[in-house]
Amino acid sequence: MTRLSPLSLIYGGALVGLTFVIVSLAGNVIGSLTSEARFDDLTLDAYRRLLSDPGLPATLMRTLALGFGSICVTLAFALPFAWLLARTDFSWKTGLFTLLAAKLAIPGFITAMAYVWLFNPSAGLVNAVLGQTNYTGEAAFDVYQIKWLCLLQGLVLVPGAAFMLIPALRNLDGSLEEAARVAGVPGWKTFRHIVLPLLAPGVLAVAVFYFVVAVEMFDFVAIIAPPGDVLVLTIYEALNTVDGLPDYGLAGAAGVLLFALSAGAILFYVRFLRQARKYAVLGGKRRDPGLVRLGKWQRAATALVVLWVTLSVGLPVITLLWVAVVPFIQPPSLAAFDNASLYGFLDGFSYLKEPLTNTAIVMAGTITMALTFAICLTWVVTRSRSTIAPWADALVFLAPAVPAIVTATAFQVMGIAVYQWLPLYGTLWLIMAAMGTRMLAYCTRTMNAAALQIHPELEEAAWVAGLSRWRTFTGVFLPLMAPAIFYAALMVGMLAARDLTLPLIMNSAGTPLVSVLIFDLQTNGETASAAAVALYMIVVLVLLALTARKLTGVAEPGLEK
């Protein structure tokens, strides 16, 4: 009997991960060929209806503007934040890390609602304070515009982008910057001409990934776009028709069109993978880059952090606190303060036990699946000599472009199809598989950027010393990848805890999650309890993130400050 090589486990893990991605993608493509809600009648009618829409060109342009605008806002904050955490003596590193983790725990629709309450043109609190609303004249602020969509989506995506960039910044060889300093090159020129070019794969990966995410997100579009008639390419209308029958054909066709919008950027990224060696800076003679002293720039860095915290964390959390203590949503006033109570916190706590347990199980399972598949795929993509490896990575890259509702439906169908041999349908395991597939692209983007900076000479030296390829993988590759794996795990855990779409569609009545509990409470009009449960979730997730960082020992230089 032939003994399997230990490396077969890596290729096997990559293959399983790709299989799950194909299930998601195939569900989208097959769905686009269905006749509305019927899966037994394949047709191209959905494409005809979509492409014959006279408003499609303008909608596509707005969708592209939304994607690019969101990326610009995201990188404007994420790149400086990653640099502050990984490479500088910034005084408030732990605070910034904590706030980035806290933001991951705040559902996007909460941020959207907070801004609508504050800046809607007809009755927004800020406009009312200024005495300028549509009731009295031209509003000072109108949140129902695409520029607000770009701003708010960009702010929400900052934590994930920063965590993707930190490992790449940590792995830079300090000898290049040290040589520039000796030559008298100013710090900003060193950053522009040395650091940024070496970070090109990581920054490009973040930009392409979050472009795909930005055009697929629906939290903000659902709340802000309709009142302002800001039409972008979404699938919500197709899956929420007046007669109650979801139009999977039109939804799938829109999803395929999202693939087309993403394809050019993804192909460009594949070119970078083919030139990976010239970005490898972590070799056998690497020098620790050390910490850059900010000096007089401490205040500017602090101001940038405060600006993001105020816009992205402060306003949504204050809104949650206010909604949690009042019996119904209302503007702050003396009368409202008289009716404030802690009932929402007490009532919300009484619901938490089972949903919190189920959420913890889903978080652990999703992290395990996503990281296992991502580590295997990253090794295959960046270390194997296979000519199809970059295309396999591009296939994974497409997964976020599949709308979450379509992914949920595809995995439900798969669960039914294999139920006779593997009873996954209606269980948390199927939810974990779907979530892990959705987040696989994020993990591979984070890990690929770090792996490309690890020079193959380290592994080649291990082979020369007599270590097997498996021992090299476990003893050299994985330890060097530890920071990237940690930040990927952190992001996956946070997103798994707050994800609503997948568990809402796939969950059985006996296994409620915290996110579904919040949705149910909100739907039933128990806004105070819903806000209180959301605050509980934020506190728990932040504590978990800080505890994980302490236990794993993965910290940036000086992060203990």
C-alpha positions in Angstrom: 0.0 0.0 0.0 1.4 3.4 -1.1 2.0 5.8 1.8 0.7 9.3 1.2 3.2 12.1 1.5 2.5 14.6 4.3 2.4 17.3 1.7 -0.7 15.6 0.3 -2.5 17.0 3.4 -1.7 20.5 2.2 -2.9 19.8 -1.4 -5.9 18.1 0.0 -6.8 21.0 2.2 -6.4 23.4 -0.7 -8.6 21.1 -2.8 -11.4 21.0 -0.2 -11.3 24.8 0.1 -11.5 25.2 -3.7 -14.5 22.7 -3.8 -16.4 24.9 -1.3 -15.6 28.0 -3.4 -16.8 26.2 -6.5 -20.1 25.3 -4.8 -20.7 29.0 -4.1 -19.7 30.1 -7.6 -21.7 27.3 -9.3 -24.7 28.2 -7.2 -24.5 31.8 -8.6 -24.0 30.7 -12.2 -26.8 28.0 -12.1 -29.0 30.5 -10.3 -28.5 33.0 -13.1 -29.9 30.4 -15.6 -33.1 29.7 -13.7 -36.5 31.0 -14.5 -37.2 33.2 -11.5 -37.6 30.9 -8.5 -37.6 27.6 -10.5 -34.4 25.6 -10.6 -35.7 23.0 -13.0 -36.1 25.4 -15.9 -32.7 26.7 -17.3 -32.9 29.8 -19.5 -31.0 32.9 -20.4 -34.1 35.1 -19.7 -32.5 36.7 -16.6 -29.6 38.0 -18.6 -32.0 39.4 -21.2 -34.0 41.2 -18.6 -30.9 42.6 -16.9 -29.0 43.7 -20.0 -32.1 45.2 -21.6 -32.6 47.6 -18.7 -32.0 51.1 -20.1 -30.7 52.3 -16.7 -28.0 49.6 -16.5 -25.0 51.6 -17.9 -25.6 54.4 -15.3 -26.1 51.8 -12.6 -22.8 50.2 -13.5 -21.0 53.5 -13.4 -22.4 54.3 -9.9 -21.4 50.8 -8.8 -17.8 51.3 -10.0 -17.7 54.7 -8.3 -19.0 53.1 -5.1 -16.2 50.5 -5.2 -13.4 52.8 -6.0 -14.6 55.5 -3.6 -14.8 53.1 -0.8 -11.3 51.8 -1.5 -9.9 55.4 -1.4 -11.4 56.1 2.0 -10.4 52.7 3.4 -6.7 53.0 2.3 -6.5 56.6 3.5 -7.0 55.3 7.0 -5.9 51.6 6.9 -2.4 52.2 5.5 -1.4 54.8 8.1 -3.0 52.8 10.9 -1.1 49.6 9.9 2.1 51.6 9.7 1.5 53.2 13.1 0.9 49.8 14.7 3.7 47.9 13.0 6.5 50.3 12.5 6.3 53.3 14.8 6.5 54.3 18.4 2.9 55.6 18.4 1.8 56.2 22.0 -1.7 54.7 21.7 -1.1 51.4 20.0 -3.1 49.2 22.3 -6.0 51.7 22.2 -6.0 51.8 18.4 -5.8 48.0 18.2 -8.7 47.7 20.6 -10.8 50.2 18.7 -10.1 48.5 15.4 -11.3 45.2 16.9 -14.3 46.9 18.4 -15.4 48.3 15.0 -15.4 44.8 13.6 -18.1 43.9 16.2 -20.5 46.7 15.1 -22.8 45.6 12.4 -22.8 47.8 9.3 -26.5 48.5 9.4 -26.1 50.1 12.9 -23.6 52.6 11.5 -25.9 53.3 8.6 -28.9 53.9 10.8 -26.8 56.2 13.1 -25.9 58.4 10.2 -29.5 58.5 8.9 -30.7 59.6 12.3 -28.1 62.3 12.4 -27.9 63.6 8.8 -31.1 62.8 6.9 -32.3 66.0 5.2 -35.9 65.9 6.5 -35.4 65.3 10.2 -31.8 64.6 10.9 -30.7 65.6 14.4 -27.7 67.7 13.1 -29.8 69.4 10.5 -32.5 70.1 13.2 -29.9 71.6 15.5 -28.7 73.9 12.7 -32.2 74.8 11.9 -31.8 73.6 8.3 -34.0 70.7 7.2 -36.2 70.1 4.2 -39.1 71.2 6.4 -37.7 74.7 6.8 -35.5 75.0 3.7 -32.4 73.5 2.1 -30.8 70.9 4.4 -27.2 71.5 5.5 -26.5 67.7 5.2 -28.0 65.1 2.9 -26.9 61.6 3.8 -28.8 60.1 0.8 -25.9 60.5 -1.6 -23.3 58.2 -3.1 -20.5 60.2 -1.6 -21.9 59.3 1.9 -22.1 55.7 0.8 -18.4 55.7 -0.2 -17.4 57.4 3.1 -19.4 55.1 5.4 -18.5 51.9 3.6 -14.9 53.0 3.5 -14.8 53.7 7.2 -16.3 50.3 8.0 -13.8 48.4 5.9 -10.7 50.1 7.6 -10.1 47.4 10.4 -10.0 44.5 8.1 -7.7 46.3 5.6 -5.4 47.4 8.4 -5.1 43.8 9.8 -4.3 42.6 6.2 -1.5 45.2 5.9 0.1 44.8 9.3 1.9 41.4 8.6 3.3 42.7 5.3 4.7 45.8 7.1 6.2 43.7 9.9 8.1 41.5 7.4 10.0 44.3 5.6 13.7 44.1 5.8 15.0 47.1 7.7 18.4 47.1 6.0 16.9 49.0 3.0 15.5 51.8 5.1 18.6 51.9 7.2 20.7 52.4 4.0 18.4 55.2 2.9 18.8 57.0 6.3 22.6 56.7 6.1 22.4 58.2 2.6 20.5 61.1 4.0 17.2 60.3 2.3 14.2 62.0 4.2 11.8 59.6 5.9 8.8 60.4 3.7 10.9 59.8 0.6 12.1 56.5 2.0 8.5 55.5 2.7 7.3 56.6 -0.8 10.2 55.1 -2.9 11.2 52.0 -0.8 8.4 50.9 1.6 5.4 51.5 -0.6 6.8 49.7 -3.7 7.8 46.7 -1.6 4.2 46.7 -0.1 2.7 46.7 -3.6 1.4 43.1 -3.5 -0.2 43.6 -0.1 -1.7 47.0 -0.9 -3.0 45.7 -4.3 -4.5 42.7 -2.6 -6.4 44.9 -0.1 -7.6 47.2 -2.9 -8.8 44.5 -5.2 -10.4 42.5 -2.3 -12.3 45.4 -0.9 -13.4 46.6 -4.3 -15.2 43.3 -4.6 -16.5 43.6 -1.1 -17.6 47.2 -1.5 -19.7 46.5 -4.6 -21.3 43.5 -2.9 -22.1 45.1 0.5 -25.8 45.8 1.1 -25.9 47.1 4.7 -25.5 50.8 3.6 -27.1 50.6 0.2 -30.3 49.2 1.7 -30.7 52.1 4.1 -29.1 55.1 2.3 -29.6 54.5 -1.4 -33.4 54.2 -1.8 -34.5 57.5 -0.4 -31.9 59.3 -2.5 -32.6 57.2 -5.6 -29.0 56.2 -5.7 -29.3 53.1 -7.8 -26.4 50.6 -7.7 -26.1 47.0 -8.8 -27.6 44.9 -6.0 -29.7 41.7 -5.8 -32.0 42.8 -3.0 -34.9 43.7 -5.2 -34.6 40.4 -7.1 -34.8 38.4 -3.9 -37.5 40.5 -2.2 -40.2 40.7 -4.9 -43.8 41.9 -4.2 -45.4 38.4 -4.8 -43.0 36.8 -2.3 -41.2 34.6 -4.8 -37.4 35.3 -5.0 -36.1 35.9 -8.5 -32.9 33.8 -8.3 -32.3 34.2 -12.0 -32.0 38.0 -11.9 -30.1 37.8 -8.7 -27.6 35.3 -10.2 -27.3 37.4 -13.4 -26.4 40.4 -11.3 -23.9 38.3 -9.4 -22.2 37.2 -12.6 -22.1 40.8 -13.7 -20.3 41.6 -10.4 -17.7 38.9 -11.4 -17.1 40.8 -14.6 -16.6 44.0 -12.8 -14.0 42.3 -10.6 -12.3 40.2 -13.2 -9.9 42.9 -14.5 -8.6 43.8 -11.1 -8.1 40.1 -10.2 -6.2 39.4 -13.4 -3.9 42.3 -12.6 -3.3 40.8 -9.2 -2.5 37.4 -10.8 0.3 39.2 -12.7 1.8 40.2 -9.4 1.9 36.6 -8.2 3.9 35.7 -11.3 6.5 38.3 -10.2 6.5 37.3 -6.5 10.2 36.9 -6.0 11.1 40.5 -6.6 8.9 41.4 -3.6 10.5 38.9 -1.2 12.3 40.9 1.5 12.3 38.5 4.4 15.4 36.4 3.9 18.1 34.6 6.0 19.9 37.9 6.7 16.9 40.1 7.5 17.4 43.1 9.8 14.7 44.2 12.2 13.4 47.5 10.8 13.1 48.9 14.3 10.5 51.5 15.3 10.2 54.9 13.6 10.1 57.7 16.0 7.2 60.0 15.2 8.3 62.9 17.3 6.3 66.0 16.3 4.1 63.8 14.1 2.5 62.1 17.2 -0.2 64.7 17.3 -1.0 64.4 13.7 -1.2 60.6 14.0 -3.4 61.0 17.1 -5.7 63.4 15.2 -6.1 61.0 12.4 -7.0 58.2 14.8 -9.5 60.4 16.7 -11.2 61.4 13.4 -11.7 57.8 12.4 -12.8 56.8 15.9 -15.3 59.6 16.0 -16.8 58.9 12.6 -16.7 55.1 12.7 -17.0 54.0 16.3 -18.1 56.9 18.5 -21.3 57.8 16.7 -22.6 54.2 16.2 -21.8 53.2 19.8 -23.4 56.4 21.3 -26.4 55.6 19.1 -26.6 52.1 20.5 -26.3 53.3 24.1 -29.1 55.8 23.6 -31.4 53.3 21.9 -30.7 50.8 24.6 -32.0 53.0 27.4 -35.1 54.6 25.9 -38.4 52.7 25.3 -38.5 53.6 21.6 -36.2 55.4 19.2 -36.5 59.2 19.7 -34.2 62.3 19.7 -32.5 63.2 23.0 -34.6 65.5 25.1 -35.4 66.1 28.8 -38.6 64.1 28.4 -36.7 61.2 26.8 -34.1 61.2 29.7 -37.0 61.0 32.2 -38.1 57.7 30.5 -34.6 56.2 30.3 -34.1 52.9 32.1 -31.9 49.7 32.1 -34.8 47.5 31.1 -33.3 46.8 27.7 -30.0 45.5 29.2 -31.8 43.2 31.6 -34.2 41.9 29.0 -31.5 41.4 26.4 -29.3 39.5 28.9 -32.1 37.0 29.6 -32.0 35.9 25.9 -28.2 35.5 25.6 -27.3 32.1 27.0 -28.0 29.7 24.1 -27.3 32.2 21.2 -24.0 33.1 22.8 -23.0 29.5 23.1 -24.0 28.8 19.5 -22.1 31.9 18.3 -19.0 30.8 20.1 -19.2 27.4 18.4 -19.7 29.0 15.0 -16.8 31.4 15.5 -14.4 28.5 16.5 -15.5 26.3 13.6 -15.4 29.0 11.0 -11.9 30.2 12.1 -10.6 26.6 12.0 -12.1 25.9 8.5 -11.1 29.2 7.0 -7.5 29.2 8.3 -6.9 25.5 7.5 -8.0 26.0 3.9 -6.3 29.4 3.5 -2.9 28.2 4.8 -2.9 25.3 2.4 -4.0 27.5 -0.5 -1.4 30.1 0.3 1.4 27.5 0.4 0.3 26.1 -2.9 -0.1 29.5 -4.5 3.2 31.0 -3.3 5.4 27.9 -3.0 4.4 25.3 -5.5 5.5 25.4 -9.1 2.0 24.6 -10.4 1.0 26.7 -13.4 -2.7 26.6 -12.2 -1.9 27.9 -8.7 -2.4 31.6 -9.6 -5.7 30.8 -11.3 -6.8 28.8 -8.2 -6.1 31.9 -6.2 -8.1 34.0 -8.6 -11.0 31.6 -8.2 -10.9 32.1 -4.5 -10.7 35.8 -5.0 -14.1 35.7 -6.8 -15.9 34.1 -3.8 -16.7 37.5 -2.1 -18.4 38.7 -5.3 -21.1 36.0 -4.8 -23.9 37.7 -2.8 -24.2 36.3 0.7 -27.9 35.3 0.0 -26.8 33.3 -3.1 -24.0 31.6 -1.1 -26.5 30.6 1.6 -28.9 29.2 -1.0 -26.1 27.3 -2.7 -24.9 25.6 0.5 -28.5 24.8 1.5 -28.9 23.0 -1.8 -25.6 21.2 -1.3 -26.7 20.2 2.2 -29.9 18.7 0.9 -28.0 16.9 -1.9 -25.6 15.1 0.4 -28.0 14.7 3.3 -28.3 10.9 2.7 -24.6 10.4 3.2 -23.7 13.5 5.4 -26.6 15.1 7.4 -25.3 18.7 7.3 -28.6 20.4 6.4 -30.0 22.5 9.2 -26.8 22.2 11.4 -24.2 24.7 12.5 -21.6 22.8 10.5 -23.2 23.9 7.2 -23.2 27.5 8.4 -19.6 27.2 9.3 -18.7 25.9 5.9 -20.5 28.7 4.2 -19.0 31.3 6.4 -15.5 29.9 6.0 -15.9 29.9 2.2 -17.1 33.6 2.3 -14.0 34.5 4.4 -11.5 32.4 2.6 -10.5 35.2 0.2 -9.8 37.5 3.1 -7.5 35.0 4.8 -5.6 34.2 1.5 -5.1 37.9 0.8 -3.7 38.4 4.2 -1.4 35.4 4.1 -0.4 35.7 0.5 1.0 39.2 1.1 3.0 37.9 4.0 4.2 34.7 2.2 5.4 36.7 -0.8 7.8 38.5 1.5 9.3 35.3 2.9 12.2 34.6 0.6 12.4 30.9 -0.5 16.1 30.8 0.5 14.9 30.1 4.1 13.1 27.0 3.1 15.9 26.0 0.7 18.4 26.3 3.6 16.2 24.0 5.7 16.1 21.4 2.9 19.9 21.5 2.6 20.1 21.0 6.4 18.2 17.8 6.0 14.7 18.8 7.0 11.8 17.3 5.0 9.4 19.5 3.1 6.7 18.8 5.8 9.1 19.7 8.6 10.1 22.9 6.7 6.4 23.7 6.3 5.7 23.3 10.0 9.0 24.5 11.4 9.8 27.4 9.1 6.9 28.5 7.0 4.1 28.4 9.6 6.1 30.2 12.4 7.0 33.1 10.0 3.4 33.3 9.0 2.1 33.5 12.6 1.3 37.2 12.6 -0.7 37.0 9.3 -2.5 33.9 10.6 -3.4 35.7 13.9 -4.8 38.7 12.2 -6.7 36.6 9.7 -8.2 34.6 12.6 -9.2 37.8 14.4 -11.0 39.1 11.4 -12.7 35.8 10.6 -13.9 35.4 14.2 -15.3 39.0 14.4 -17.1 38.7 11.1 -18.5 35.2 11.9 -20.0 36.6 15.1 -21.7 39.6 13.5 -22.8 37.9 10.2 -26.5 38.0 9.8 -27.4 36.9 6.3 -26.0 33.4 6.3 -27.3 32.3 9.7 -30.7 34.0 9.1 -31.2 32.0 5.9 -29.5 28.8 6.9 -30.2 28.5 10.6 -32.7 26.1 12.0 -35.0 27.2 14.8 -33.1 25.2 17.4 -29.8 26.9 17.0 -30.2 30.7 17.2 -27.1 33.0 17.0 -26.6 36.4 18.6 -26.8 38.2 15.3 -30.1 36.5 14.5 -31.3 37.3 18.1 -30.6 41.0 17.5 -32.4 40.9 14.2 -35.5 39.2 15.7 -35.6 41.6 18.6 -35.4 44.6 16.2 -38.0 43.1 13.9 -40.4 42.6 16.8 -40.0 46.2 17.9 -37.8 45.5 21.0 -35.2 48.1 19.9 -33.9 48.7 23.4 -33.2 45.0 23.9 -31.7 44.7 20.4 -29.3 47.6 21.1 -28.3 46.2 24.5 -27.5 42.7 23.0 -25.4 44.5 20.3 -23.5 46.2 23.0 -23.0 43.0 24.9 -21.6 41.4 21.7 -19.2 44.3 21.2 -17.8 44.0 24.7 -17.4 40.2 24.5 -15.7 40.4 21.1 -13.3 43.1 22.2 -12.3 41.1 25.3 -11.8 38.0 23.1 -9.6 39.9 20.7 -7.4 41.3 23.5 -7.2 37.9 25.3 -6.3 36.1 22.0 -3.5 38.6 21.4 -2.1 38.1 24.9 -2.3 34.3 24.9 -0.8 33.9 21.4 2.0 36.3 22.1 1.5 37.9 18.7 2.1 41.6 19.1 3.6 44.4 17.1 6.8 46.0 18.3 5.9 48.2 21.2 2.2 47.3 21.1 2.3 46.7 24.9 2.4 50.4 25.4 
